[in-house]
Amino acid sequence: MASTTFIAIVVSAFLVQAQFDPNGPTQPGLPKGCIGSFPNIPDCLKYNWYLPYTDPCIPPLPHPISGQQVYIKDATNFCINLPDPDSIFLQNNFYNHSKLPTIVQGEGFVRSFCMGDYLPPGSLRLPAGGIRSAHVVQNKDYIQIHGTLDCARLNINCTMSAPGAYDDGGQYDNVGFQTCGKSPYSGVDASAGGNPGMHDYVEMAGNGIFCMRVCIAGTLHGGVCDVLQDTAGCTKLMGVTFEKTGFTYLNNLTGVSTTASVSLPPSGTTRTSTTTTTTSATPTKTASSGSSSTASSGSSSAASSSSGSAGGSTSASTSTSSTIKPIVANGSIPTGISGFVIFLFSLLF
């Protein structure tokens, strides 16, 4: 593990340096010469994960910035963050070389993609067929979603780059720059169209699956949006089981549950239709520690689709359920640099 950490520190110095160059390109919305706000990982280690300086690439207010806002209403109305196809960094290192980034390689360079009628400023619509399933549970202090991805439609690389070493799981959250957050100006859309009262979020994805929670403020370290579970994954944080079909919503506060019948397009088409059935039911369990409705879901990241489009190749009304591998780390990578170490492995292997 020591050698891996050393490689991470050395290579990260190069990558961080690439974030700011007074004579280099500028990502729209950032100060001149900035293409991101990825923290200096060697400094994070040196200063015990609290940087004694501010971000030279901090974007203008308000924060969260346009194009990086997430929310969850139900199983067919939500936004998640995914690798940004317009990122100069990702274009120079992946897209322009006919490569697709993994979720973890997109850390620090995200864009919100949405399913449903409401798009926060700067967000893009999820491609038709990008979401294969989605399951939402609402509680007092948080709302969560989990499901499966059609990675090909999302232009994401979900191929394991080092089988057996890890499962390509990445994490997006709104941890601040000075505490070494990689997407520090992303966050929850707390407007009436999004999630009023919610402030924090944590999202994990990789290997064709994803999960996300939006939470009340102050929950990022040890709370219900605990970012320190990055090496444990969705199953540990949310207590979910991943399946390939279904679009469901459960409100544990009211007992109301809904099931959306989503007609998913076969490969190569873009037509999608949805209908929703609402029932009043007693929740089987209050999700105080991450329990959720049975089902699974997915998300996307590039291209435009019709309003309310989902993603996948099978109808969500089918009862077939196939369990797939959750995001679980193999080994004990130190919390805080796990995603970065994974990113380095993905470049090296």
Secondary structure, 3 states (H helix, E strand, C coil): CHHHHHHHHHHHHHHHHCCECCCCCCCCCCCCCECCCCCCHHHHHHCCCCCCCCCCCCCCCCCCCCCCEEEEEECCEEEEEEECCCCHHHHHHCHHHCCCCCCHHHCCCEEEEEECCCCCCCCEECCCCCEEEEEEEECCCEEEEEEEECHHHHCCCCCCCCCCCCCCCEEEECCCHHHCCCCCCCEECCCCCCCCCCCEEEEEEECCEEEEEEECCCCCCCCCCCHHHCCCCHHHHHCCCCCCCCEEEEECCCCEEEEEEEECCCCCCCCCEEEEEEEECCCCCCCCCCCCCCCCCCCCCCCCCCCCCCCCCCCCCCCCCCCCCCCCCCCCCCCCCHHHHHHHHHHHC
